[in-house]
Amino acid sequence: MTEGSKHLSGRTALVAGGGRGIGRAISEQLAAAGAPVAVNYRRDADAASATVAAIEANGGGAQAFAASVDDAAAMAAMVSRIEAGLGAVDLLVCNAGIASRGHSVADTDPDELIRVLHTHAVGAHHACRLVLPRMRRAARGDIVMVSSVAAHSHGANGAPYSMGKSAIESLAFTLAKEELASGIHVNIVAPSLVETDMGLRLARAISAKREMDDLRELDADFPFGRVCRPDDVADVVTYLCSDRASYLTGQRIVVDGGAGSTRSR
């Protein structure tokens, strides 16, 4: 995001899954735009701490908060801590996610299905439900769901992941209608494969290159000669929360370099 002003000053952001990969890029950009950021994580405290340290080193404000998004009680306790320490959340990014293991429907373990669906969709529902009461009283509220092109492409051997992303999109479209009168914008950002640890796991699971060590090996197959980067996604999230997107809600923005429309891969 090239905008230099602190256009999110006075707002409080919660980024679920904000310590690594796409979530870290989003946390850093929102903080650079002036919002104090609650960096949520489940297990990787070191990554969340590193994200907070990077934000603080650049003059921003952030705190790390542990909670598994699929645990309703843990999420409620976390939101209470955030509200007490940083203020009411008026900018929520539902980014927490896990990769599925690349099995066919017939071979998918039921526990894996439940775990992936709960992380992507049920966790987002918990987060929205918990922040909405105070977000409705804010001058403006924003909820951004980080989905995936998988929600529409439905590739083989990835049903739990594509189901989870389809469900989070359904949540977003429903919520956009429910909260329009409250001045809350609800939008979706749907990237293609992103250069993160989870992206590498997804690529290994659903492609023939199961021994791949670096997603950059796929650069030549993607638009503009590179795989999507976390900052590409964070740019769009930050834009959606800005005044320049004040008339957008219920939208799904695909961040795939045009691959879906140009059929370049």
NUGUVEX-147253 format. One record per residue (C-alpha): x, y, z; residue in one letter. Coordinates in steps of 0.02 Angstrom, whole numbers, padded with zeros to 5 digits, always signed. Example, Ala and Ser with C-alpha at 12.3 -4.5 7.8 and 13.67 -1.06 7.14 Angstrom:
residues 2
+00615-00225+00390a
+00684-00053+00357s
//
This chain:
residues 265
+00000+00000+00000m
+00079+00161-00057t
-00036+00279+00038e
+00072+00370+00165g
-00059+00445+00278s
-00114+00365+00440k
-00289+00343+00373h
-00334+00208+00500l
-00283+00309+00654s
-00413+00297+00790g
-00470+00125+00736r
-00429-00043+00815t
-00393-00195+00708a
-00401-00380+00748l
-00314-00495+00625v
-00357-00677+00655a
-00207-00781+00608g
-00107-00621+00604g
+00066-00683+00650g
+00125-00770+00492r
+00114-00765+00303g
-00032-00665+00234i
-00087-00620+00411g
+00081-00543+00454r
+00079-00436+00296a
-00098-00378+00337i
-00053-00340+00518s
+00099-00239+00465e
+00005-00138+00334q
-00142-00097+00448l
-00021-00042+00583a
+00076+00064+00458a
-00090+00148+00415a
-00112+00197+00598g
-00220+00062+00677a
-00164-00027+00835p
-00170-00211+00788v
-00218-00362+00891a
-00115-00502+00814v
-00208-00664+00848n
-00118-00830+00844y
-00155-01008+00894r
+00013-01092+00933r
+00158-00998+00855d
+00193-00869+00990a
+00366-00835+00920d
+00297-00785+00749a
+00165-00673+00828a
+00297-00591+00938s
+00408-00562+00786a
+00263-00479+00695t
+00229-00366+00843v
+00413-00322+00856a
+00421-00279+00670a
+00268-00167+00687i
+00339-00078+00838e
+00507-00055+00752a
+00416+00039+00614n
+00326+00152+00738g
+00162+00058+00746g
+00067-00019+00889g
+00022-00203+00910a
-00005-00338+01039q
-00011-00527+01019a
-00162-00623+01081f
-00174-00813+01090a
-00336-00903+01051a
-00389-01043+00935s
-00522-00967+00824v
-00631-01123+00830d
-00642-01113+01021d
-00791-01000+01060a
-00746-00975+01243a
-00563-00936+01206a
-00615-00812+01072m
-00736-00725+01188a
-00602-00707+01321a
-00479-00642+01192m
-00599-00511+01124v
-00630-00451+01301s
-00442-00431+01328r
-00424-00337+01164i
-00566-00219+01205e
-00490-00185+01376a
-00314-00157+01310g
-00335-00082+01135l
-00517-00029+01124g
-00669-00093+01032a
-00628-00183+00870v
-00697-00091+00719d
-00587-00177+00590l
-00587-00367+00586l
-00489-00474+00463v
-00536-00658+00465c
-00377-00736+00399n
-00349-00889+00508a
-00332-01046+00403g
-00252-01215+00384i
-00215-01321+00232a
-00303-01483+00194s
-00198-01637+00160r
-00232-01666-00024g
-00342-01821-00011h
-00492-01864-00117s
-00663-01854-00037v
-00665-02043-00020a
-00500-02041+00074d
-00524-01887+00184t
-00521-01918+00372d
-00681-01849+00451p
-00579-01764+00588d
-00480-01670+00456e
-00641-01608+00374l
-00710-01543+00538i
-00544-01463+00587r
-00526-01369+00422v
-00708-01312+00417l
-00702-01253+00597h
-00541-01155+00573t
-00595-01066+00415h
-00782-01040+00435a
-00840-01074+00613v
-00695-00973+00683g
-00740-00826+00572a
-00920-00837+00631h
-00862-00832+00813h
-00752-00680+00780a
-00889-00583+00691c
-01020-00624+00822r
-00907-00565+00962l
-00851-00399+00889v
-01015-00345+00809l
-01103-00274+00963p
-00971-00137+00987r
-00926-00121+00804m
-01106-00068+00768r
-01079+00085+00876r
-00922+00140+00783a
-00921+00277+00652a
-00869+00143+00527r
-00842-00044+00537g
-00750-00160+00419d
-00745-00349+00410i
-00635-00429+00279v
-00637-00616+00247m
-00480-00689+00171v
-00543-00826+00056s
-00463-00909-00095s
-00492-00941-00279v
-00517-01120-00219a
-00692-01070-00162a
-00741-01059-00346h
-00615-01170-00437s
-00651-01324-00329h
-00493-01419-00376g
-00482-01606-00349a
-00410-01671-00185n
-00446-01515-00085g
-00627-01527-00033a
-00605-01477+00151p
-00510-01319+00104y
-00626-01266-00037s
-00778-01305+00072m
-00707-01198+00213g
-00674-01052+00096k
-00845-01068+00015s
-00924-01062+00187a
-00829-00906+00241i
-00887-00820+00082e
-01067-00866+00121s
-01044-00791+00293l
-00977-00630+00216a
-01118-00607+00091f
-01248-00640+00226t
-01165-00523+00350l
-01149-00384+00221a
-01339-00382+00206k
-01371-00397+00392e
-01253-00257+00444e
-01277-00132+00302l
-01390-00024+00410a
-01255-00021+00544s
-01128+00054+00425g
-01020-00102+00426i
-00931-00149+00266h
-00906-00335+00237v
-00797-00390+00092n
-00697-00539+00030i
-00519-00549-00036v
-00487-00710-00132a
-00305-00738-00181p
-00232-00875-00287s
-00086-00976-00222l
+00017-00862-00108v
+00202-00874-00066e
+00185-00932+00114t
+00222-01089+00213d
+00039-01140+00201m
+00039-01103+00015g
+00185-01221-00006l
+00093-01357+00090r
-00063-01332-00017l
+00039-01338-00177a
+00124-01498-00123r
-00042-01576-00076a
-00137-01541-00237i
+00000-01543-00369s
+00120-01669-00440a
+00267-01574-00363k
+00252-01648-00189r
+00439-01631-00158e
+00444-01446-00203m
+00546-01341-00081d
+00505-01165-00142d
+00349-01095-00223l
+00460-00986-00332r
+00484-01143-00435e
+00309-01106-00502l
+00340-00923-00547d
+00344-00954-00734a
+00171-01031-00728d
+00089-00877-00650f
+00038-00705-00718p
+00174-00571-00716f
+00303-00708-00693g
+00278-00737-00507r
+00169-00818-00377v
+00057-00702-00276c
+00144-00625-00124r
+00071-00587+00048p
+00086-00399+00019d
-00020-00416-00139d
-00162-00477-00029v
-00127-00353+00112a
-00134-00208-00013d
-00313-00252-00057v
-00366-00280+00124v
-00296-00111+00175t
-00381-00026+00028y
-00550-00102+00074l
-00535-00027+00248c
-00493+00147+00183s
-00605+00294+00140d
-00570+00259-00043r
-00679+00104-00025a
-00817+00187+00075s
-00952+00131-00048y
-00900-00051-00060l
-00981-00193+00034t
-01030-00370-00011g
-00890-00378-00139q
-00770-00519-00183r
-00603-00459-00250i
-00495-00592-00332v
-00307-00570-00316v
-00239-00690-00445d
-00148-00580-00570g
-00292-00601-00691g
-00268-00788-00708a
-00453-00824-00689g
-00503-00706-00830s
-00355-00727-00947t
-00341-00916-00928r
-00152-00897-00923s
-00131-01056-00824r
//
